[in-house]
Amino acid sequence: MNKNLIIFVVVLVGLFGFLLLWGGSSTATLPVSTQIERGTELSLNQSEYEFGTIGMYDGNVMTSFVVSNLTDRDIKIDSIVTSCMCTTAYLVMGSDKKGPYGMPGHGSVVPRVNEIIKAGEDMLIEVVFDPAAHGPQGAGHADRSVYVIDENGGALEFVFTADVILQN
């Protein structure tokens, strides 16, 4: 093999590794299946929501769900991420609203949450879905997820569905 090609591949792999390490400290990552399967001590008041049929050009739709800490200890929420750029989530604690949190890895930095949910307390997560985000090709059935990830990598998954039509 050509010596220059080997050097190029080594430099490219090293650069890719550096970018992963450098970017990983400030952005959230989607949970891997082992993290979801492991679960978390947090719980949801509901894990699914159905918007039904919505018009693509009628504007954003919103729903919310409650995350509860039913344990006797505080739990740190590390991140909130979504499965698609058409979905954003906000953390509401009293009169404070943090976010938006979205899908990592598509040009925007998804901030870490880094909030504590105290033992016995609840947090509200507002979810906003933009049915026009994918344009006319986005008409049809949509399944999207919002993940609430704790400091140990355990995750809750909230799933919503919508049937997007071009006209009402």
C-alpha positions as CSV (number, residue, x, y, z in Angstrom):
1,M,0.0,0.0,0.0
2,N,1.2,3.5,-0.7
3,K,2.9,5.2,2.3
4,N,1.1,8.5,1.7
5,L,-2.3,6.7,1.7
6,I,-1.5,5.1,5.0
7,I,-0.5,8.4,6.5
8,F,-3.6,10.0,5.1
9,V,-5.9,7.3,6.6
10,V,-4.2,7.6,10.0
11,V,-4.5,11.4,10.1
12,L,-8.1,11.2,9.0
13,V,-9.0,8.6,11.7
14,G,-7.2,10.7,14.3
15,L,-9.0,13.9,13.3
16,F,-12.4,12.1,13.4
17,G,-11.6,10.8,16.9
18,F,-10.6,14.3,18.0
19,L,-13.8,15.8,16.7
20,L,-15.9,13.1,18.5
21,L,-14.2,13.8,21.8
22,W,-14.2,17.6,21.4
23,G,-17.9,17.7,20.3
24,G,-19.1,15.2,22.8
25,S,-18.5,17.4,25.8
26,S,-21.1,20.0,24.8
27,T,-23.7,18.2,22.9
28,A,-26.3,15.6,23.8
29,T,-26.3,12.2,22.1
30,L,-29.2,10.0,21.3
31,P,-29.4,7.1,23.7
32,V,-28.3,3.7,22.5
33,S,-30.6,0.8,23.0
34,T,-28.8,-0.5,26.0
35,Q,-29.4,2.8,27.8
36,I,-33.1,2.7,27.0
37,E,-33.4,-1.0,28.0
38,R,-31.6,-0.2,31.3
39,G,-34.3,2.3,32.2
40,T,-34.2,4.8,34.9
41,E,-35.8,5.3,38.3
42,L,-37.8,8.2,36.9
43,S,-41.3,7.7,35.6
44,L,-43.8,9.2,33.2
45,N,-47.4,10.1,33.7
46,Q,-48.0,8.9,30.1
47,S,-45.6,7.3,27.6
48,E,-47.6,7.9,24.4
49,Y,-49.7,10.7,22.9
50,E,-51.7,10.8,19.6
51,F,-52.3,14.1,17.9
52,G,-54.6,12.5,15.4
53,T,-55.0,14.1,12.0
54,I,-53.4,17.6,11.7
55,G,-53.0,19.9,8.7
56,M,-49.4,20.4,7.5
57,Y,-49.9,24.2,7.2
58,D,-52.0,24.8,10.3
59,G,-49.0,25.5,12.5
60,N,-47.2,23.7,15.3
61,V,-48.9,21.5,17.7
62,M,-48.0,20.9,21.4
63,T,-48.5,18.4,24.1
64,S,-46.7,17.8,27.4
65,F,-45.9,15.0,29.8
66,V,-44.8,14.8,33.4
67,V,-41.5,13.2,34.6
68,S,-41.7,12.1,38.3
69,N,-39.0,11.2,40.7
70,L,-40.8,8.7,43.0
71,T,-37.6,7.7,44.8
72,D,-36.2,9.0,48.1
73,R,-33.2,10.6,46.5
74,D,-32.5,13.4,44.0
75,I,-31.8,12.5,40.4
76,K,-29.9,14.6,37.9
77,I,-31.4,15.0,34.4
78,D,-28.5,15.0,32.0
79,S,-30.2,15.7,28.7
80,I,-33.4,15.8,26.7
81,V,-33.2,14.8,23.0
82,T,-35.7,14.3,20.2
83,S,-35.7,11.7,17.4
84,C,-36.3,14.3,14.6
85,M,-35.5,17.9,13.8
86,C,-39.3,18.6,13.5
87,T,-39.6,18.1,17.2
88,T,-38.4,20.3,20.1
89,A,-38.8,19.9,23.8
90,Y,-38.8,22.3,26.7
91,L,-38.3,21.6,30.4
92,V,-40.7,23.6,32.6
93,M,-40.0,23.9,36.3
94,G,-42.3,26.3,38.0
95,S,-42.1,29.6,36.1
96,D,-38.7,28.6,34.5
97,K,-38.7,27.2,31.0
98,K,-35.4,25.8,29.6
99,G,-34.7,24.8,26.0
100,P,-35.3,24.2,23.2
101,Y,-33.9,20.7,23.2
102,G,-33.9,18.9,19.9
103,M,-32.2,16.3,17.7
104,P,-28.4,16.3,18.1
105,G,-26.0,16.0,15.2
106,H,-27.6,18.1,12.6
107,G,-25.7,21.4,12.7
108,S,-27.1,22.7,16.0
109,V,-25.8,22.1,19.5
110,V,-28.3,20.6,21.8
111,P,-27.6,22.0,25.3
112,R,-27.3,19.7,28.3
113,V,-30.1,20.0,30.9
114,N,-28.1,19.5,34.0
115,E,-31.1,19.9,36.4
116,I,-31.9,18.0,39.5
117,I,-35.4,16.5,40.0
118,K,-35.7,16.3,43.7
119,A,-37.1,13.2,45.5
120,G,-40.9,13.2,45.2
121,E,-41.0,16.1,42.7
122,D,-42.2,16.4,39.1
123,M,-41.0,18.2,36.0
124,L,-43.1,19.1,33.0
125,I,-41.8,18.5,29.5
126,E,-43.5,20.4,26.7
127,V,-43.2,18.9,23.2
128,V,-43.7,20.9,20.0
129,F,-44.1,19.2,16.7
130,D,-43.8,21.1,13.4
131,P,-45.9,19.2,10.8
132,A,-44.5,21.4,8.0
133,A,-40.8,20.7,8.8
134,H,-40.5,18.1,6.1
135,G,-42.5,19.8,3.4
136,P,-45.1,18.1,1.3
137,Q,-43.0,14.9,1.3
138,G,-43.7,14.8,5.1
139,A,-47.4,14.1,4.7
140,G,-48.6,10.8,6.2
141,H,-48.1,9.0,9.5
142,A,-45.3,10.3,11.8
143,D,-43.9,8.6,14.9
144,R,-41.5,10.7,17.0
145,S,-39.8,10.3,20.3
146,V,-38.5,12.5,23.1
147,Y,-35.9,10.9,25.4
148,V,-35.3,12.2,29.0
149,I,-31.8,10.8,30.0
150,D,-30.6,10.8,33.6
151,E,-27.0,11.1,34.8
152,N,-26.4,7.4,34.7
153,G,-27.5,7.0,31.0
154,G,-31.0,5.6,31.9
155,A,-33.7,6.9,29.6
156,L,-37.4,7.4,29.5
157,E,-39.0,7.5,26.1
158,F,-42.1,9.5,25.3
159,V,-43.6,8.7,21.9
160,F,-46.2,10.7,19.9
161,T,-47.9,10.1,16.6
162,A,-49.6,12.3,14.1
163,D,-51.3,11.8,10.7
164,V,-50.2,14.8,8.7
165,I,-52.4,15.9,5.8
166,L,-51.7,18.6,3.2
167,Q,-55.1,20.3,3.7
168,N,-57.7,20.3,6.4
